């Protein structure tokens, strides 16, 4: 299961694991849980277990079949470092990523404790970007865990941003994504919270990506800040694609072969 993605900071998703469980405030209105239940009701075979953690063995080696370089969000419908995912399975995913250097893989977790526990047993090739979710001040401990991994690119996903993060430690952090919650029951995000993170990134010279304002009708609220789009990415962005995020006001996917899955 690999699909073209509408997520603004990636091109496609690869889900060798589906299903998860809630661990912090950011999980309250989980989009993946809503989607999984909808797909289960539709009879989609990958979601017969609903949102229970499920390993999809037949998808582990899928990246070997992709002909052109691409930017891949790993496990958008789960958390690779969930306690129900065996270390051996995580290691297999990392081996596949290492052996596909033409692609860039973005891995995101809320389980930074498990991440740091197994980090030394993983192969951290330069094309693996590792991120943690930091939705409020109670999740800031995840940054320290991330900083202690051997990932070449470390990033923060401050989405859904649920409170101020005025004292971020951006040492050895190469990218920050900020976004508001969207969908039913979306909790509000304040401008001053976004501005604070933006200023901290500017001062630390860390690329800043503003994903969305969110809300129940996220398209209506858009994703402009200061009257423009912020699509900054880590540098060097050397995964073989000429340009994915072109200019400051345009988001453009230029990998025309992304559908040859």
N, C-alpha and C positions, 0 to 999 in steps of 0.2 A: 504494500500500500504506500504509494508515493504520489503525491498530488501537487499540482501547481497551487501556490498559496496566495491568499489575499493579505497576509501579514506584511506590513509595509517594509520591514527590515530583512526580509528573506525572499527567496524565489520559490522554494518548494519545501514540502515536509516529507519526512521519512519516519514511519511509525512501526518499528519492529516490536515495540511494546505499546499496548493500549491499557487504559484504566489507571486509576490512582486513588488516593484518599486524602482528606483534608488535614493540613498540618499547621496552618496559621491563618491570620485574618484575610490574607489575599485570596484564599481558597473559597471564601464564602459563596460567591456567585460564579463558580468555575464554568467557563464557557465549554471546556472539553467534556465535563460531566453532562451538561445540557445536550451537547451534540451527540454524545455516546448513547444517551437514552433515546434520542430521536432516531438514530440509526438502528438501534435495537428494535424499536417499534416498527421500523421499515423492513426488518428481516435481514439487515446487512450481516453477512456471515462473520465479519471481523468483530462484531459487537453482540454476538449471542450471549456473552457474559455481561452485557451492559457495561458498567464502569469498573468491573472487577479487573485487577491487574492480570493481563494476559500476554504471554510471550508468543510472537509470531515467527516461528523458526524459518518459514519459507521466505521471509523478507530480509533476513540478516544479510545476505550477500547481494541484495538488489543493486547497490551502488556500482558494483562491477560492470553492470550492463549499460550504464549511462555513457553515451558517446562523447558528450561535450561537457566542459567544466560548468559547474553550477554551485549555487549557494544554498545549503540545505539545513533546515531546522530539524534537529533530531528529536523525535518523540514530542510533537506538539500536543499529542493526546495522552501523555503520561509523564512520568518522571523517571529517567533512566536509573536514578539512584534510590528509587523506592526500595524499602527493606525487603519486598517480595521478589525483587529481581536479583537472581543469583550473581555473585561476583564473576563466575565463569562466563555468564551471558554478557555482562558489561564488558569484559575483556574481549570477547569476540566482536562486539560492536566497535570497540576502539581499534582492534586489528584491521577490520574492514576499512575504517576511516583512514588509518595510517597507510594502507595499501592502495588508497585512491587519492593520491596527492593532488590530482588535478581539480578535485572538488574541495570546497570549504564547508566544514560542518560546524553548526552552532548548537551547542548543548546547554540547556538551561535547567537548573534545579532549585528547589526550595530545601532540599535535604543536604545542606552543606556539611553536616556532621558525617554522613555516610561518604560524601565526596572526599573529604580529607582523610577518612579512615582507609579508603582503598586507593587513594591517589598514587601512592608509590608503586602500586601493582599494575598501573596502566601505562600504555605507550602514548606519550604526549607528542605527537608529530605536529609540525607548525601549522598544518591546515585544520587543526581542531581548536575552535574557540570555546572557552568554558565560561558560563555565566551563572549568576545567582539572582534570584528575585529578592528585591529589597523594597517592600511595599510601605513600611513604616519604620519608626525607630526601634521597634522590638525585633526587627529582622536584620538589624545592622551587623550583628555578630557574624552573619554569613559572609560579609566582605572579608573579614580576617581569615576565615577558612579558605575562601577563594584565593587570597593572596599567597597562601601557603601551598598551592598546587604548582605543578610545573607547566601549566598551560602557557603557550606562547602569547595568546590573546585572552585576556580576562575581561569580562564585561558585566555590567549591572543592568538588570531590567527593573526599573522602578515603576512597575505596572502590575496591578492597579495602584497608583500612588494614593495612599490613604491618609497621609499626614506629612508634616514637615520633616525634611532630612537636611538639617542645616550644618551638620558637622561630618560630612562624608570623608572617609579616608580614601583618597583616590591614588594612593601610592601603588604603582604597578597595576593600575587599572587602565585599560586601553580604549574603553568605550562605555558610554552610558546611554540607555534608552529610557525615555520617560513617557508615560501614557496614563490616561484616565480610564476608569472602569466603564465598560459598555454593556448594554443589554438590560434585561428585566432587573429591577432593583438596584441599578447602578448607583454607587456611592459617589458623591461629588468630589472633584479635585479643584483646589484653589490655585489661582494664578500665582500667588506669592510662593507656594511650594515649588512650582515649576521654575519660577525666576531664580529662586535660591540655588537649585541644582544647576541651572544653566550658568549662573555666575561662578559657581565652584568649578564647573568643567572648564569654563573659559580661563579662569585663573590657573588651573592645573594643566591647561592645554590638552584636555581629554576630549575626543570627538563626542558630540552631543546629537542624539537622534530623538526628535519629538514625534512620537507615533500618533497621538490623537488626544482630543479633549474628552472623548467618550460620551457617556450619557445614554439614555434609553434610545435616542436617535443620533447615533454617533456621526453619521454622514452629514447630518444637518449642522453639527457643531464643528466638523472639519478637523484639521490638524495644523493650522497656521499658528505661529507664535511670532509676535513682532511683525505681523503682516507678511510673513514668509514661511517657507518650509525648511526645517532643519533635518537634513538627510546625511549628516556626517557619519563617516565610517572609519574603522581603524586603518592606520597606514603602517606599512605598505599593504595595499589591498591586492595581493598577488595570487589570485586563484585562477588566473587564466582567462577571465572575462574582461573585455576592454573597459566596460563601464556599466554598472548596474544603477547607480544613483547619480544621474547627470544633473549638474547645475544645482542652484539653490531653490528653484521653484518648480522643478519637474522630477517626478519619480518615473523611471522608465526601466522596464525589463528588456534587455537587449539580447538575451540568450534565446534566439528564435527556435532553438532545437529543444527547448525544455519539455516539449510534449512527447519526445521520443523515448518515453519511459517503457 
